[in-house]
């Protein structure tokens, strides 16, 4: 239902820091692709919807 965007770190005790939550699907998110320029993400969910997210 929610996609979490992370800032990855090199810290051995942490994998990263959550930066942003993308909410909007009513069921599990099964796939996410990011545009080559990093400006958009497209997600697909078990609820049968696709969502286009502006990441800027």
HTML snippet that shows the backbone in 3Dmol.js (N, CA, C, O; Angstrom):
<script src="https://3Dmol.org/build/3Dmol-min.js"></script>
<div id="view" style="width:600px;height:400px;position:relative"></div>
<script>
const pdb = `
ATOM      1  N   UNK A   1       0.810  -1.193   0.000  1.00  0.00           N
ATOM      2  CA  UNK A   1       0.000   0.000   0.000  1.00  0.00           C
ATOM      3  C   UNK A   1       0.854   1.257   0.000  1.00  0.00           C
ATOM      4  O   UNK A   1       0.426   2.310  -0.474  1.00  0.00           O
ATOM      5  N   UNK A   2       2.059   1.142   0.532  1.00  0.00           N
ATOM      6  CA  UNK A   2       2.944   2.292   0.642  1.00  0.00           C
ATOM      7  C   UNK A   2       4.325   1.939   0.122  1.00  0.00           C
ATOM      8  O   UNK A   2       4.837   0.851   0.385  1.00  0.00           O
ATOM      9  N   UNK A   3       4.923   2.854  -0.612  1.00  0.00           N
ATOM     10  CA  UNK A   3       6.294   2.709  -1.090  1.00  0.00           C
ATOM     11  C   UNK A   3       7.151   3.647  -0.249  1.00  0.00           C
ATOM     12  O   UNK A   3       6.833   4.829  -0.116  1.00  0.00           O
ATOM     13  N   UNK A   4       8.223   3.133   0.310  1.00  0.00           N
ATOM     14  CA  UNK A   4       9.137   3.953   1.095  1.00  0.00           C
ATOM     15  C   UNK A   4      10.395   4.196   0.267  1.00  0.00           C
ATOM     16  O   UNK A   4      11.017   3.249  -0.214  1.00  0.00           O
ATOM     17  N   UNK A   5      10.766   5.454   0.102  1.00  0.00           N
ATOM     18  CA  UNK A   5      12.016   5.804  -0.581  1.00  0.00           C
ATOM     19  C   UNK A   5      13.092   5.980   0.484  1.00  0.00           C
ATOM     20  O   UNK A   5      12.876   6.651   1.493  1.00  0.00           O
ATOM     21  N   UNK A   6      14.253   5.372   0.250  1.00  0.00           N
ATOM     22  CA  UNK A   6      15.334   5.364   1.226  1.00  0.00           C
ATOM     23  C   UNK A   6      16.566   6.086   0.698  1.00  0.00           C
ATOM     24  O   UNK A   6      16.862   6.037  -0.496  1.00  0.00           O
ATOM     25  N   UNK A   7      17.274   6.748   1.588  1.00  0.00           N
ATOM     26  CA  UNK A   7      18.619   7.246   1.296  1.00  0.00           C
ATOM     27  C   UNK A   7      19.564   6.194   1.859  1.00  0.00           C
ATOM     28  O   UNK A   7      19.639   6.005   3.073  1.00  0.00           O
ATOM     29  N   UNK A   8      20.282   5.514   0.980  1.00  0.00           N
ATOM     30  CA  UNK A   8      21.172   4.448   1.414  1.00  0.00           C
ATOM     31  C   UNK A   8      22.430   5.029   2.036  1.00  0.00           C
ATOM     32  O   UNK A   8      22.957   6.046   1.584  1.00  0.00           O
ATOM     33  N   UNK A   9      22.904   4.357   3.091  1.00  0.00           N
ATOM     34  CA  UNK A   9      24.108   4.802   3.787  1.00  0.00           C
ATOM     35  C   UNK A   9      25.141   3.686   3.765  1.00  0.00           C
ATOM     36  O   UNK A   9      24.833   2.542   3.433  1.00  0.00           O
ATOM     37  N   UNK A  10      26.339   4.028   4.114  1.00  0.00           N
ATOM     38  CA  UNK A  10      27.411   3.034   4.198  1.00  0.00           C
ATOM     39  C   UNK A  10      27.690   2.642   5.640  1.00  0.00           C
ATOM     40  O   UNK A  10      28.667   1.949   5.923  1.00  0.00           O
ATOM     41  N   UNK A  11      26.858   3.074   6.524  1.00  0.00           N
ATOM     42  CA  UNK A  11      27.003   2.771   7.943  1.00  0.00           C
ATOM     43  C   UNK A  11      26.731   1.292   8.182  1.00  0.00           C
ATOM     44  O   UNK A  11      25.750   0.755   7.667  1.00  0.00           O
ATOM     45  N   UNK A  12      27.579   0.633   8.951  1.00  0.00           N
ATOM     46  CA  UNK A  12      27.420  -0.802   9.197  1.00  0.00           C
ATOM     47  C   UNK A  12      26.241  -1.116  10.118  1.00  0.00           C
ATOM     48  O   UNK A  12      25.770  -2.253  10.149  1.00  0.00           O
ATOM     49  N   UNK A  13      25.765  -0.137  10.858  1.00  0.00           N
ATOM     50  CA  UNK A  13      24.650  -0.378  11.772  1.00  0.00           C
ATOM     51  C   UNK A  13      23.303   0.001  11.176  1.00  0.00           C
ATOM     52  O   UNK A  13      22.259  -0.349  11.728  1.00  0.00           O
ATOM     53  N   UNK A  14      23.318   0.708  10.062  1.00  0.00           N
ATOM     54  CA  UNK A  14      22.093   1.153   9.398  1.00  0.00           C
ATOM     55  C   UNK A  14      22.188   0.873   7.909  1.00  0.00           C
ATOM     56  O   UNK A  14      23.257   1.013   7.314  1.00  0.00           O
ATOM     57  N   UNK A  15      21.086   0.483   7.310  1.00  0.00           N
ATOM     58  CA  UNK A  15      21.059   0.293   5.861  1.00  0.00           C
ATOM     59  C   UNK A  15      20.704   1.578   5.136  1.00  0.00           C
ATOM     60  O   UNK A  15      21.033   1.748   3.962  1.00  0.00           O
ATOM     61  N   UNK A  16      20.037   2.472   5.829  1.00  0.00           N
ATOM     62  CA  UNK A  16      19.633   3.715   5.210  1.00  0.00           C
ATOM     63  C   UNK A  16      18.640   4.469   6.070  1.00  0.00           C
ATOM     64  O   UNK A  16      18.290   4.055   7.175  1.00  0.00           O
ATOM     65  N   UNK A  17      18.200   5.589   5.523  1.00  0.00           N
ATOM     66  CA  UNK A  17      17.267   6.461   6.232  1.00  0.00           C
ATOM     67  C   UNK A  17      16.046   6.667   5.347  1.00  0.00           C
ATOM     68  O   UNK A  17      16.191   7.080   4.196  1.00  0.00           O
ATOM     69  N   UNK A  18      14.836   6.389   5.856  1.00  0.00           N
ATOM     70  CA  UNK A  18      13.642   6.625   5.041  1.00  0.00           C
ATOM     71  C   UNK A  18      13.488   8.119   4.757  1.00  0.00           C
ATOM     72  O   UNK A  18      13.587   8.949   5.660  1.00  0.00           O
ATOM     73  N   UNK A  19      13.242   8.447   3.481  1.00  0.00           N
ATOM     74  CA  UNK A  19      13.162   9.844   3.067  1.00  0.00           C
ATOM     75  C   UNK A  19      11.746  10.294   2.728  1.00  0.00           C
ATOM     76  O   UNK A  19      11.380  11.446   2.963  1.00  0.00           O
ATOM     77  N   UNK A  20      10.952   9.380   2.174  1.00  0.00           N
ATOM     78  CA  UNK A  20       9.623   9.772   1.676  1.00  0.00           C
ATOM     79  C   UNK A  20       8.732   8.546   1.580  1.00  0.00           C
ATOM     80  O   UNK A  20       9.199   7.456   1.249  1.00  0.00           O
ATOM     81  N   UNK A  21       7.452   8.721   1.867  1.00  0.00           N
ATOM     82  CA  UNK A  21       6.467   7.648   1.726  1.00  0.00           C
ATOM     83  C   UNK A  21       5.492   8.022   0.614  1.00  0.00           C
ATOM     84  O   UNK A  21       4.946   9.126   0.589  1.00  0.00           O
ATOM     85  N   UNK A  22       5.286   7.083  -0.302  1.00  0.00           N
ATOM     86  CA  UNK A  22       4.330   7.274  -1.398  1.00  0.00           C
ATOM     87  C   UNK A  22       3.123   6.386  -1.106  1.00  0.00           C
ATOM     88  O   UNK A  22       3.202   5.164  -1.225  1.00  0.00           O
ATOM     89  N   UNK A  23       2.018   7.000  -0.727  1.00  0.00           N
ATOM     90  CA  UNK A  23       0.816   6.261  -0.343  1.00  0.00           C
ATOM     91  C   UNK A  23      -0.270   6.457  -1.394  1.00  0.00           C
ATOM     92  O   UNK A  23      -0.394   7.536  -1.973  1.00  0.00           O
ATOM     93  N   UNK A  24      -1.058   5.407  -1.638  1.00  0.00           N
ATOM     94  CA  UNK A  24      -2.153   5.586  -2.575  1.00  0.00           C
ATOM     95  C   UNK A  24      -2.773   4.303  -3.075  1.00  0.00           C
ATOM     96  O   UNK A  24      -3.924   4.309  -3.512  1.00  0.00           O
ATOM     97  N   UNK A  25      -2.042   3.200  -3.023  1.00  0.00           N
ATOM     98  CA  UNK A  25      -2.623   1.930  -3.449  1.00  0.00           C
ATOM     99  C   UNK A  25      -3.465   1.352  -2.310  1.00  0.00           C
ATOM    100  O   UNK A  25      -3.202   1.620  -1.138  1.00  0.00           O
ATOM    101  N   UNK A  26      -4.470   0.564  -2.662  1.00  0.00           N
ATOM    102  CA  UNK A  26      -5.325  -0.040  -1.635  1.00  0.00           C
ATOM    103  C   UNK A  26      -4.969  -1.504  -1.376  1.00  0.00           C
ATOM    104  O   UNK A  26      -5.635  -2.171  -0.584  1.00  0.00           O
ATOM    105  N   UNK A  27      -3.927  -2.009  -2.036  1.00  0.00           N
ATOM    106  CA  UNK A  27      -3.464  -3.384  -1.821  1.00  0.00           C
ATOM    107  C   UNK A  27      -1.949  -3.395  -1.970  1.00  0.00           C
ATOM    108  O   UNK A  27      -1.334  -2.347  -2.162  1.00  0.00           O
ATOM    109  N   UNK A  28      -1.346  -4.582  -1.882  1.00  0.00           N
ATOM    110  CA  UNK A  28       0.107  -4.707  -1.954  1.00  0.00           C
ATOM    111  C   UNK A  28       0.675  -4.112  -3.235  1.00  0.00           C
ATOM    112  O   UNK A  28       0.079  -4.255  -4.302  1.00  0.00           O
ATOM    113  N   UNK A  29       1.818  -3.448  -3.139  1.00  0.00           N
ATOM    114  CA  UNK A  29       2.561  -2.970  -4.308  1.00  0.00           C
ATOM    115  C   UNK A  29       3.448  -4.116  -4.767  1.00  0.00           C
ATOM    116  O   UNK A  29       4.230  -4.654  -3.983  1.00  0.00           O
ATOM    117  N   UNK A  30       3.325  -4.492  -6.046  1.00  0.00           N
ATOM    118  CA  UNK A  30       4.082  -5.641  -6.545  1.00  0.00           C
ATOM    119  C   UNK A  30       5.280  -5.248  -7.399  1.00  0.00           C
ATOM    120  O   UNK A  30       6.242  -6.010  -7.487  1.00  0.00           O
ATOM    121  N   UNK A  31       5.245  -4.080  -8.027  1.00  0.00           N
ATOM    122  CA  UNK A  31       6.330  -3.656  -8.913  1.00  0.00           C
ATOM    123  C   UNK A  31       6.517  -2.149  -8.863  1.00  0.00           C
ATOM    124  O   UNK A  31       5.562  -1.390  -8.698  1.00  0.00           O
ATOM    125  N   UNK A  32       7.769  -1.733  -9.008  1.00  0.00           N
ATOM    126  CA  UNK A  32       8.090  -0.307  -9.117  1.00  0.00           C
ATOM    127  C   UNK A  32       9.225  -0.165 -10.126  1.00  0.00           C
ATOM    128  O   UNK A  32      10.207  -0.905 -10.072  1.00  0.00           O
ATOM    129  N   UNK A  33       9.087   0.782 -11.040  1.00  0.00           N
ATOM    130  CA  UNK A  33      10.173   1.142 -11.955  1.00  0.00           C
ATOM    131  C   UNK A  33      10.398   2.647 -11.846  1.00  0.00           C
ATOM    132  O   UNK A  33       9.467   3.415 -11.604  1.00  0.00           O
ATOM    133  N   UNK A  34      11.651   3.049 -12.031  1.00  0.00           N
ATOM    134  CA  UNK A  34      12.018   4.462 -11.947  1.00  0.00           C
ATOM    135  C   UNK A  34      12.514   4.911 -13.310  1.00  0.00           C
ATOM    136  O   UNK A  34      13.266   4.192 -13.968  1.00  0.00           O
ATOM    137  N   UNK A  35      12.099   6.094 -13.737  1.00  0.00           N
ATOM    138  CA  UNK A  35      12.521   6.617 -15.039  1.00  0.00           C
ATOM    139  C   UNK A  35      14.034   6.815 -15.054  1.00  0.00           C
ATOM    140  O   UNK A  35      14.660   6.972 -14.005  1.00  0.00           O
ATOM    141  N   UNK A  36      14.609   6.807 -16.245  1.00  0.00           N
ATOM    142  CA  UNK A  36      16.067   6.908 -16.380  1.00  0.00           C
ATOM    143  C   UNK A  36      16.620   8.226 -15.838  1.00  0.00           C
ATOM    144  O   UNK A  36      17.784   8.290 -15.444  1.00  0.00           O
ATOM    145  N   UNK A  37      15.802   9.271 -15.812  1.00  0.00           N
ATOM    146  CA  UNK A  37      16.258  10.553 -15.268  1.00  0.00           C
ATOM    147  C   UNK A  37      15.957  10.697 -13.773  1.00  0.00           C
ATOM    148  O   UNK A  37      16.313  11.709 -13.168  1.00  0.00           O
ATOM    149  N   UNK A  38      15.308   9.697 -13.175  1.00  0.00           N
ATOM    150  CA  UNK A  38      15.026   9.705 -11.746  1.00  0.00           C
ATOM    151  C   UNK A  38      13.899  10.620 -11.323  1.00  0.00           C
ATOM    152  O   UNK A  38      13.699  10.829 -10.127  1.00  0.00           O
ATOM    153  N   UNK A  39      13.154  11.175 -12.271  1.00  0.00           N
ATOM    154  CA  UNK A  39      12.094  12.123 -11.927  1.00  0.00           C
ATOM    155  C   UNK A  39      10.760  11.459 -11.611  1.00  0.00           C
ATOM    156  O   UNK A  39       9.938  12.039 -10.901  1.00  0.00           O
ATOM    157  N   UNK A  40      10.531  10.251 -12.126  1.00  0.00           N
ATOM    158  CA  UNK A  40       9.240   9.593 -11.960  1.00  0.00           C
ATOM    159  C   UNK A  40       9.415   8.138 -11.542  1.00  0.00           C
ATOM    160  O   UNK A  40      10.425   7.501 -11.839  1.00  0.00           O
ATOM    161  N   UNK A  41       8.408   7.636 -10.848  1.00  0.00           N
ATOM    162  CA  UNK A  41       8.319   6.213 -10.539  1.00  0.00           C
ATOM    163  C   UNK A  41       6.926   5.752 -10.961  1.00  0.00           C
ATOM    164  O   UNK A  41       5.949   6.489 -10.828  1.00  0.00           O
ATOM    165  N   UNK A  42       6.850   4.540 -11.464  1.00  0.00           N
ATOM    166  CA  UNK A  42       5.572   3.925 -11.827  1.00  0.00           C
ATOM    167  C   UNK A  42       5.426   2.678 -10.982  1.00  0.00           C
ATOM    168  O   UNK A  42       6.306   1.816 -10.985  1.00  0.00           O
ATOM    169  N   UNK A  43       4.321   2.573 -10.258  1.00  0.00           N
ATOM    170  CA  UNK A  43       4.101   1.411  -9.400  1.00  0.00           C
ATOM    171  C   UNK A  43       2.845   0.670  -9.826  1.00  0.00           C
ATOM    172  O   UNK A  43       1.872   1.265 -10.290  1.00  0.00           O
ATOM    173  N   UNK A  44       2.892  -0.639  -9.657  1.00  0.00           N
ATOM    174  CA  UNK A  44       1.747  -1.495  -9.932  1.00  0.00           C
ATOM    175  C   UNK A  44       1.352  -2.228  -8.665  1.00  0.00           C
ATOM    176  O   UNK A  44       2.207  -2.638  -7.880  1.00  0.00           O
ATOM    177  N   UNK A  45       0.064  -2.388  -8.470  1.00  0.00           N
ATOM    178  CA  UNK A  45      -0.443  -2.974  -7.236  1.00  0.00           C
ATOM    179  C   UNK A  45      -1.387  -4.127  -7.517  1.00  0.00           C
ATOM    180  O   UNK A  45      -1.933  -4.257  -8.613  1.00  0.00           O
ATOM    181  N   UNK A  46      -1.569  -4.962  -6.499  1.00  0.00           N
ATOM    182  CA  UNK A  46      -2.529  -6.061  -6.578  1.00  0.00           C
ATOM    183  C   UNK A  46      -3.958  -5.538  -6.657  1.00  0.00           C
ATOM    184  O   UNK A  46      -4.873  -6.309  -6.947  1.00  0.00           O
ATOM    185  N   UNK A  47      -4.173  -4.247  -6.407  1.00  0.00           N
ATOM    186  CA  UNK A  47      -5.528  -3.693  -6.535  1.00  0.00           C
ATOM    187  C   UNK A  47      -5.882  -3.418  -8.001  1.00  0.00           C
ATOM    188  O   UNK A  47      -6.979  -2.943  -8.296  1.00  0.00           O
ATOM    189  N   UNK A  48      -4.943  -3.720  -8.928  1.00  0.00           N
ATOM    190  CA  UNK A  48      -5.200  -3.560 -10.354  1.00  0.00           C
ATOM    191  C   UNK A  48      -4.903  -2.170 -10.894  1.00  0.00           C
ATOM    192  O   UNK A  48      -5.264  -1.858 -12.028  1.00  0.00           O
ATOM    193  N   UNK A  49      -4.249  -1.331 -10.096  1.00  0.00           N
ATOM    194  CA  UNK A  49      -3.968   0.032 -10.535  1.00  0.00           C
ATOM    195  C   UNK A  49      -2.480   0.240 -10.780  1.00  0.00           C
ATOM    196  O   UNK A  49      -1.630  -0.457 -10.227  1.00  0.00           O
ATOM    197  N   UNK A  50      -2.195   1.226 -11.630  1.00  0.00           N
ATOM    198  CA  UNK A  50      -0.852   1.757 -11.827  1.00  0.00           C
ATOM    199  C   UNK A  50      -0.870   3.191 -11.333  1.00  0.00           C
ATOM    200  O   UNK A  50      -1.852   3.908 -11.526  1.00  0.00           O
ATOM    201  N   UNK A  51       0.209   3.608 -10.698  1.00  0.00           N
ATOM    202  CA  UNK A  51       0.308   5.001 -10.248  1.00  0.00           C
ATOM    203  C   UNK A  51       1.636   5.568 -10.722  1.00  0.00           C
ATOM    204  O   UNK A  51       2.683   4.931 -10.609  1.00  0.00           O
ATOM    205  N   UNK A  52       1.565   6.785 -11.256  1.00  0.00           N
ATOM    206  CA  UNK A  52       2.758   7.504 -11.678  1.00  0.00           C
ATOM    207  C   UNK A  52       3.067   8.549 -10.612  1.00  0.00           C
ATOM    208  O   UNK A  52       2.227   9.392 -10.296  1.00  0.00           O
ATOM    209  N   UNK A  53       4.274   8.488 -10.062  1.00  0.00           N
ATOM    210  CA  UNK A  53       4.681   9.362  -8.964  1.00  0.00           C
ATOM    211  C   UNK A  53       5.723  10.360  -9.453  1.00  0.00           C
ATOM    212  O   UNK A  53       6.669   9.981 -10.144  1.00  0.00           O
ATOM    213  N   UNK A  54       5.557  11.618  -9.101  1.00  0.00           N
ATOM    214  CA  UNK A  54       6.557  12.652  -9.381  1.00  0.00           C
ATOM    215  C   UNK A  54       7.533  12.656  -8.206  1.00  0.00           C
ATOM    216  O   UNK A  54       7.134  12.946  -7.078  1.00  0.00           O
ATOM    217  N   UNK A  55       8.783  12.345  -8.447  1.00  0.00           N
ATOM    218  CA  UNK A  55       9.772  12.227  -7.380  1.00  0.00           C
ATOM    219  C   UNK A  55      10.558  13.511  -7.141  1.00  0.00           C
ATOM    220  O   UNK A  55      11.423  13.556  -6.267  1.00  0.00           O
ATOM    221  N   UNK A  56      10.262  14.553  -7.912  1.00  0.00           N
ATOM    222  CA  UNK A  56      11.019  15.805  -7.755  1.00  0.00           C
ATOM    223  C   UNK A  56      10.446  16.665  -6.657  1.00  0.00           C
ATOM    224  O   UNK A  56      10.960  17.752  -6.392  1.00  0.00           O
TER     225      UNK A  56
END
`;
const viewer = $3Dmol.createViewer("view");
viewer.addModel(pdb, "pdb");
viewer.setStyle({}, {cartoon: {color: "spectrum"}});
viewer.zoomTo();
viewer.render();
</script>
